Amino acid sequence: SAQPTFSQFVSSLQRYRDGIPEIHHHTAPQVEFLGRDLGVYDRVFGAHNLMEFESFVGELAGKSIYLPHEQRSPRPNGLSVKAQIRNLVRSFYSADYDALRDDLPPESSQLGHSRGSQLFRRS
């Protein structure tokens, strides 16, 4: 469908990934980019702790850092995600959940998705 519901999109995610390169790239598990062993990084910052990330970068830079969140999507009110769809997401991104389990915000287990993380590699 050209305008799938969230459930339809998740249920057909692999077909969308196979047919549309932009969707393939933007839905790739994070471990494809970061690797499965996050132990190579000194710190992992999720989007849920952006202020801690700003403070960390500010200390490195020697000045106050503010990272505005300029790309926002409106959140639908009352979005309900069925357990079946959450399970599909959790299964597809199981490697991400395994690698990032210590850095995910508590609500990610309810929403069925992980959030972006900023990482710093050990020197």
Backbone as a ProteinNet text record, in pm:
[ID]
protein_1_A
[PRIMARY]
SAQPTFSQFVSSLQRYRDGIPEIHHHTAPQVEFLGRDLGVYDRVFGAHNLMEFESFVGELAGKSIYLPHEQRSPRPNGLSVKAQIRNLVRSFYSADYDALRDDLPPESSQLGHSRGSQLFRRS
[TERTIARY]
83.1	0	87.9	45.3	121.1	108.1	3.4	-18.5	-51	46.3	15.8	-4.3	-82.2	-88.5	43.4	67.3	189	194.8	83.8	79	107.9	49.8	75.8	222.5	279.2	419.1	510.3	489	573.2	555.7	431.6	404.7	470.9	489.3	548.5	686.5	750.5	876.8	980.3	997.2	1100.8	1072.3	946.2	912.9	945	911.6	946.1	1098.1	1170.2	1316.4	1375.5	1319.6	1370.4	1344.5	1235.4	1195.5	1233.8	1265.2	1291.1	1421.6	1528.8	1659.4	1658.6	1582.5	1578.6	1519.4	1417.4	1358.1	1455.7	1523.9	1622.3	1727.8	1780.7	1886.1	1835	1720	1669.9	1608.8	1585.1	1530	1632.9	1755.1	1859	1884.8	1904.6	1939.9	2066.7	2070.3	2185	2314.2	2305.8	2428.4	2496.1	2423.3	2486.6	2585.8	2563	2651	2751.6	2708.3	2788.4	2868	2824.7	2882.2	2803.7	2824.1	2748.7	2813.1	2941.3	3012.1	3029.2	2942.5	2950.9	3059	3129.3	3240	3356	3358.2	3465.3	3442.9	3326.1	3293.9	3308.3	3357.3	3367.3	3230.4	3143.6	3012	2909.5	2788.6	2674.7	2567.2	2519.3	2415.3	2293.1	2181.2	2056.3	1991	1895.4	1824.1	1749.9	1721.4	1650.2	1737.7	1869.9	1957.1	2044.4	1979.6	2048.4	2120.3	2061.8	2127.3	2260.9	2266.6	2393	2495.7	2449	2536.2	2589.7	2501.4	2543.9	2650.1	2629.3	2725.2	2859.9	2857.1	2979.3	3057.3	2987.6	3052.6	3101	3022.3	3062.8	3192.2	3207.9	3333	3449.7	3428.8	3535.3	3570.7	3468.3	3488.9	3532.7	3512.2	3548.2	3450.7	3329.4	3226.8	3089.3	2990	2853.2	2802.1	2740.8	2689.3	2539	2463.2	2319.5	2287.1	2224.8	2187.9	2036.5	1986.6	1841.3	1787.1	1668	1600.4	1510.1	1563.1	1493.2	1408.4	1437.6	1360.9	1265.3	1145.2	1044.4	928.8	875.6	753.8	643.6	525.8	417.5	385.4	367.8	332.4	181.2	132.1	-13.4	-59.7	-169.2	-225	-290.3	-260.7	-327.2	-286.3	-167.3	-122.6	-113.5	-183.6	-182.1	-115.6	-13.2	58.4	26.6	-31.8	-70.3	52.2	33.9	143.2	205.7	125.1	177.6	276	244.5	331.4	457	441.7	559.5	651.8	595.2	677	750.5	685.2	753.1	871.9	851.3	959.4	1071.5	1035.6	1136.3	1214.6	1147.7	1215.7	1311.4	1262.8	1345.1	1469.5	1453	1563.3	1621.9	1610.6	1658.1	1807.1	1887.6	2031.3	2053.6	1972.6	1982.3	1943.9	1834.2	1790.9	1897.7	1961.4	2067.4	2187.2	2230.8	2350.3	2325.7	2205.1	2176.2	2094.7	2073.4	1980.8	2012.4	2139.1	2174.4	2155.5	2133	2124.6	1988.3	1891.8	1758.1	1677.6	1595.9	1508.2	1402	1349.3	1251.4	1129.5	1084	963.6	984.2	1108	1130.8	1073.1	1066	1007.9	858.4	795	653.2	628.4	712.9	692	737.8	831.3	880.5	980	1048.1	1151.9	1265.7	1381.8	1496.1	1513.2	1583.5	1606.2	1750.4	1776.7	1912.5	2009.4	2131.6	2235.1	2355.5	2422.4	2548.6	2656.5	2763.3	2867.3	3002.3	3088.8	3225.7	3318	3401.9	3495.1	3617.2	3664.1	3787.5	3903.7	3992.7	4106.8	4222.2
-118.5	0	125.4	226.8	352.1	430.9	408	475.5	371.4	286.8	179.9	233.7	161.9	191.7	145.8	183	139.3	-12.9	-76.2	-222.9	-286.8	-231.4	-284.5	-266.9	-151.6	-125.6	-225.3	-244.1	-336.2	-478.6	-517.3	-653.5	-681.3	-577.3	-592.9	-528.4	-507.2	-433.6	-491.6	-622	-679.2	-651.4	-655.1	-622.6	-477.3	-386.2	-245	-228.3	-295.4	-287.1	-339.4	-448.7	-508.6	-420.3	-344.3	-267.8	-121.7	-66.8	77.3	100.7	138.4	153.6	247.8	357.4	451.9	386.7	306.5	236.3	131.8	63.1	-37.4	25.8	139.5	206.1	257.1	322.4	386.2	288.1	166	66.6	-41	-23.7	-122.7	-127.2	-244.7	-253.5	-173.1	-110.4	-26.8	-106.8	-234.9	-314.8	-329.8	-306.9	-310.4	-195.7	-87.7	28.7	31.5	-11.5	2.7	-120.6	-234.8	-361.1	-414.6	-540.5	-604.3	-586	-552.5	-536.3	-388.1	-333.7	-191.9	-164.5	-269.4	-253.2	-175.3	-156.8	-79.1	70.7	109	249.7	284.5	403.9	451.7	481	540.5	581.6	557.3	529.7	519.1	611.6	701.8	796.3	772.9	744.2	733	869.1	879.2	1005.4	1045	949	977.4	1049	1048.4	1120.5	1221.7	1301	1400.2	1504.6	1542.2	1642.6	1590.4	1462.9	1403.8	1405.6	1379.6	1384.2	1526.4	1627.3	1766.3	1802.3	1759.1	1786.6	1721.2	1596.2	1523.2	1592.4	1627.8	1695.2	1833.8	1901.2	2032.5	2025.9	1922.2	1904.8	1883.4	1803.2	1779.6	1906.2	1986.1	2107.2	2225.9	2215.5	2326.8	2442.5	2415.2	2520	2453.8	2533.3	2483.5	2442.3	2327.1	2275.2	2253.4	2300.2	2276.3	2219.4	2104.9	2040.4	2044.4	2141.3	2151	2033	1994.7	1884.4	1947.7	1959.2	2033.1	1945.5	1819	1731	1648.5	1695.9	1628.1	1586.2	1472.7	1426.9	1437.2	1477.4	1482.5	1341.1	1326.2	1195.3	1183.1	1075.1	1056.1	1036.1	1099.1	1081.4	944.7	876	749	637.5	643.4	535.8	408	308.9	180	78.6	14.9	-84.8	-221.2	-304.9	-438.5	-521.6	-613.1	-700.4	-774.1	-817.4	-889.4	-801.4	-673.6	-581.9	-552.5	-530.3	-510.7	-630.9	-750.8	-872.1	-880.3	-837.5	-835.2	-739.2	-621.1	-522.2	-576.8	-630.5	-683.2	-797.2	-879.3	-989.5	-936.5	-842	-787.5	-718.8	-646.5	-571.5	-641.7	-772.6	-846.7	-823.1	-813	-788	-650.1	-550.9	-418.1	-423.9	-491.2	-502.2	-571.1	-672.8	-742.3	-649.6	-581.1	-496.7	-373	-316.7	-189.9	-206.1	-327.2	-351.4	-268.2	-239	-160.9	-11.1	30.8	173.2	217.1	126.1	161.2	222.2	322.2	377.4	274.4	278.9	179.4	168.9	280.6	276.1	203.9	177.8	110	-30.8	-91.8	-225.8	-220.4	-107.1	-92.7	-51.1	36.4	87.8	-8.9	-94.6	-190	-131.9	-26.4	27	81.5	85.9	146.2	286.1	367.6	504.1	518.7	623.8	646	665.6	630.9	647.2	716.2	796.2	855.4	778.3	745.3	664	732.4	703.4	751.6	631.1	619	506.6	535.3	430.3	445.1	479	565	601.1	507.6
0	0	0	-72.2	-77.9	52.3	128.3	256	363.2	395.6	491.5	633.1	709.9	852.7	913	1037.1	1103.4	1107.8	1141.3	1148	1013.1	906.9	772.6	734.8	768.3	735.9	807	937.2	1013.4	962.9	935.5	887.9	753.5	673.4	540	531.5	645.1	647.7	552.9	549.9	463.8	316.5	276.3	136.4	105.2	197.3	176.6	170.6	258.6	260.1	129.9	80	-43.9	-165.7	-162.9	-280.5	-280.6	-164.5	-156.3	-79.8	-151.3	-86.6	34.1	27.7	139.4	263.5	246.2	360.4	411.6	320.3	361.9	452.2	409.4	485.5	620.6	620.1	742.2	841.8	800.1	892.2	927.7	882.8	913.3	1063.6	1117.8	1259.4	1288.2	1403.9	1439.2	1445.7	1479.2	1487.7	1351.8	1242.6	1110.7	1095	1166.5	1158.3	1273	1390.4	1511.4	1548.1	1498.9	1541.4	1660.5	1690.7	1798.9	1935.3	1938.2	2064.2	2093.5	2176.9	2209.6	2312.7	2355.4	2448.3	2388.9	2258.1	2195.1	2213.1	2265.4	2286.2	2433.9	2461.2	2599	2657.9	2579.6	2627.2	2518.6	2558.8	2467.1	2521.6	2437.6	2477.2	2390	2450.5	2377.3	2364.2	2273.9	2255.8	2383	2468	2592.4	2694.7	2677.1	2771.2	2696.9	2614.6	2532.9	2617.8	2731.7	2816.7	2869.8	2902	2947.7	2834	2711.6	2594.4	2573	2584	2568.2	2672.8	2794.9	2902.2	2873	2828.1	2796.5	2684.8	2577	2464.2	2507	2590.1	2639.7	2718.4	2800.5	2875.2	2780.2	2676.9	2579	2502.5	2470.2	2390.6	2475.8	2605.7	2692.2	2685.5	2640.8	2636.4	2641.1	2669.4	2679.5	2540.8	2534.4	2407.8	2422	2324.2	2319.3	2182.7	2179.7	2054.2	2038.7	1963.6	1948.1	1869.8	1902.4	1832.9	1728.5	1606.2	1501.6	1411.3	1404	1315.7	1400.7	1412.1	1492.7	1404.7	1437.4	1374.1	1477.7	1434.8	1533.1	1580.3	1710.4	1765.2	1764.3	1705.9	1709.2	1853.2	1886.7	2020.7	2030.2	2138.9	2163.1	2068.7	2010	1922.6	2003.5	1959.6	2027.6	1934.5	1984.6	1904.8	1963	1880.1	1925	1960.1	2051.7	2096.3	1978.3	1883.2	1766	1688.7	1671.5	1597.7	1680.2	1812.3	1898.4	1889.7	1886.6	1876.9	1743.7	1634.6	1503.9	1506.7	1564	1573.5	1659.3	1775	1866.9	1802	1725	1656.6	1549.1	1467.2	1359.4	1414.9	1526.7	1585.7	1708.3	1714.5	1831.8	1858.6	1754.5	1774.4	1836.3	1797.4	1858.6	2006	2034.2	2174.1	2257.7	2201.8	2275.7	2299.2	2194.5	2204.8	2291.3	2282.9	2350.1	2478	2522.7	2635.3	2759	2784.2	2902.2	2880.9	2756.7	2725.2	2676.2	2670.3	2624	2737.2	2704.2	2807.4	2844	2966.3	3009	2917.6	2861.6	2779.2	2646.9	2606	2478.1	2479.2	2595.6	2601.8	2574.6	2603.8	2577	2433.3	2381.1	2246.8	2139.9	2174.1	2075.6	1979.3	2016.8	1928.7	2010.3	1946.8	2012.8	1957.5	2031.1	1987.2	1945.8	1869.7	1822.8	1937	1915	2015.6	1953.9	2036.1	1996.1	2070.6	2002	2063.7	2051.1	2147.3	2141.4	2146.5	2045.4	2035.5	2121.6	2186	2265.1	2173.4	2222.3	2138	2161.2
[MASK]
+++++++++++++++++++++++++++++++++++++++++++++++++++++++++++++++++++++++++++++++++++++++++++++++++++++++++++++++++++++++++++

